[in-house]
């Protein structure tokens, strides 16, 4: 939906903005130019003065920084500028998607320059709540979670197949070396998780939020465990069940289309990869209770989640348009899952650079399939997803987002690894005889 | 200081304790026996009914648990029983030290049986504060910290030399395998820390709480860095300076007898091994500020500390008699150091079983030198330290205490290891040519 654009210079800034023009610029045209210059300068100052000149619809170029410009920001109409000035975090994404702002130059370099200086990411949760009245209505209650997950994950398996790896793993991969392929890295990630959990043949594993089912299949196939996997995305569960049948693993893996909060039974291990971001910190006590209830006396678990260095909300645009209800936790916030139940945290690994690399692969494949994506959706969708993938890549690269893998066990459980050495020794699955089969 | 013991059966339990004696036991002696039985049963129930029969001064044996007894608890006088009933956590240590209670059988097996069932370790910080009016007066202000540290660390280097390793490292070791010697394991711990910090020759390191100086010397000698090390224990600093001179490293290592809060300068790395336990959670914001101020743009750090699965206080006896002011944090509490300053936590490793093993070595050496320790101090000191070492060993073994090594870096710092593989590859210092020299 496009907003009407006014062609009258100066109109949009009347009523509120007061500017004393210098003597020599008393014509209305000059006043507007000076005012526009001041508005843009203010806006750029608010986002930390990245080395990015701004070019307006009328050709006016404003550069508030003497550094080497990595790209230029083109603002195509006055209404777009007003929106950017009022809330750049929310409106940049909307206006970029609608082609009302454009980045001239490399989008990743532009985002890198902006993310490195923009102080918005230092805004605390409390401040943000005041600014975001919609926030509460999107909470992850049982029905809210289902609606939120449907928004992102049920837009078509065909779409995700265009740019994910062949196993459809839509979470951070683990690259044994940075040049590994995405396929090898997703396989290595699943092994890394299984080995951290020290899965033994015959054990029972419960998975909360199983995506298209790849990890559950991997655990059953290569580690000989039985898996009960929960997911509230109908499209993902249908796909996962089909794959389990095709691989003859439907006796070992049960996919349940339900909320993890309805989980039942006792298990040796709990695993959740890429679900916690959607749970919401206010539900962590409940999540911990469910894990506590689900695990037997020898139980242990692993949670893999996007995280933050300190509590804050996802940027407004991503939260509103891409991932409704998403709320990555800080490590202290994550501890609210474990501490009330006397779980021991055994290991935390931060893999943020691996997520940046994963997103490089996804973005590359997305761009390679750009014509197909445009046919499936439209130009606005393409631009929104390009910005989401590129923005996430940049956030992981510049340290604005983290990826935490947290391994935990019951307090008195001494069947824990003596050191982490074993995780770094060659083993059969990714480096040996199994590898060729996959 | 011994408390007067009353020899009058029944007196100590009058005024508050009401017991309806059965018909056949109406003599005062019988009443007292039944009442004693009930008191002991109550006390044992309160600590979770460990499989430990209790034997009283008069030969009465009370067993509230049918399990296999691992040891018997002998209570030598009525006053001791009353104290145990009123506050077993505080008084067990005092009475054990004074030989008014005795463990008949293996002390470690006794403690293991008790710690596994005793619900006291589930007591929250809030509840404990109410019970511990002395707590506030022992806080770690600049002067309080100095007094508290003096209490434990300045009781004589000669004493610690009897049972620590040759380098006088009084923190959890890292055993590459469980059978490694204590000497090898302390060396491996120092290397593990240095490698996690990725120290490079010529860099400047600041150490907060340096003990007898071994890590600072190790970093300077094998990693070529310059070290500024803070400690408020006068005896430790004197010893450390002497060793630095003896090894010709006094140009590379500066030991400063001062509180870390007075730290000045800019450094490439911050390291603190075994100090955080003495800082107190209320000072973590300040600690984080000091780290933030001390680290340059490429800065990173490591904090190695005893920790807990959830916030609670050290047991009252240890806090009062062994480690005044000690307050190990939960992981969520530790995050109060990092989160306000946008530090990224890169790695957390829980080494609790390594601390249990370290304490086994210390306890063994302590017992081997028991005559010498008794000459230096007295029987009460010997028993208090035996209980402290054995109790700590048991807490780490049964999951009541944790040992966290937390590695962190500035948020935008991308000079971080791609994986942790490098930590598990052979290197020159503990496995190669350097090893023979140490």
Boltz contact constraints between the chains, C-beta under 6 A:
constraints:
  - contact:
      token1: [A, 309]
      token2: [B, 342]
      max_distance: 6.0
  - contact:
      token1: [A, 309]
      token2: [B, 344]
      max_distance: 6.0
  - contact:
      token1: [A, 309]
      token2: [B, 411]
      max_distance: 6.0
  - contact:
      token1: [A, 310]
      token2: [B, 339]
      max_distance: 6.0
  - contact:
      token1: [A, 330]
      token2: [B, 339]
      max_distance: 6.0
  - contact:
      token1: [A, 331]
      token2: [B, 335]
      max_distance: 6.0
  - contact:
      token1: [A, 331]
      token2: [B, 345]
      max_distance: 6.0
  - contact:
      token1: [A, 332]
      token2: [B, 332]
      max_distance: 6.0
  - contact:
      token1: [A, 332]
      token2: [B, 335]
      max_distance: 6.0
  - contact:
      token1: [A, 332]
      token2: [B, 339]
      max_distance: 6.0
  - contact:
      token1: [A, 335]
      token2: [B, 331]
      max_distance: 6.0
  - contact:
      token1: [A, 335]
      token2: [B, 332]
      max_distance: 6.0
  - contact:
      token1: [A, 339]
      token2: [B, 310]
      max_distance: 6.0
  - contact:
      token1: [A, 339]
      token2: [B, 330]
      max_distance: 6.0
  - contact:
      token1: [A, 339]
      token2: [B, 332]
      max_distance: 6.0
  - contact:
      token1: [A, 342]
      token2: [B, 309]
      max_distance: 6.0
  - contact:
      token1: [A, 344]
      token2: [B, 309]
      max_distance: 6.0
  - contact:
      token1: [A, 344]
      token2: [B, 399]
      max_distance: 6.0
  - contact:
      token1: [A, 345]
      token2: [B, 331]
      max_distance: 6.0
  - contact:
      token1: [A, 346]
      token2: [B, 350]
      max_distance: 6.0
  - contact:
      token1: [A, 348]
      token2: [B, 348]
      max_distance: 6.0
  - contact:
      token1: [A, 350]
      token2: [B, 346]
      max_distance: 6.0
  - contact:
      token1: [A, 398]
      token2: [B, 412]
      max_distance: 6.0
  - contact:
      token1: [A, 399]
      token2: [B, 344]
      max_distance: 6.0
  - contact:
      token1: [A, 399]
      token2: [B, 411]
      max_distance: 6.0
  - contact:
      token1: [A, 399]
      token2: [B, 412]
      max_distance: 6.0
  - contact:
      token1: [A, 411]
      token2: [B, 309]
      max_distance: 6.0
  - contact:
      token1: [A, 411]
      token2: [B, 399]
      max_distance: 6.0
  - contact:
      token1: [A, 412]
      token2: [B, 398]
      max_distance: 6.0
  - contact:
      token1: [A, 412]
      token2: [B, 399]
      max_distance: 6.0
  - contact:
      token1: [A, 421]
      token2: [B, 424]
      max_distance: 6.0
  - contact:
      token1: [A, 424]
      token2: [B, 421]
      max_distance: 6.0
  - contact:
      token1: [A, 424]
      token2: [B, 424]
      max_distance: 6.0
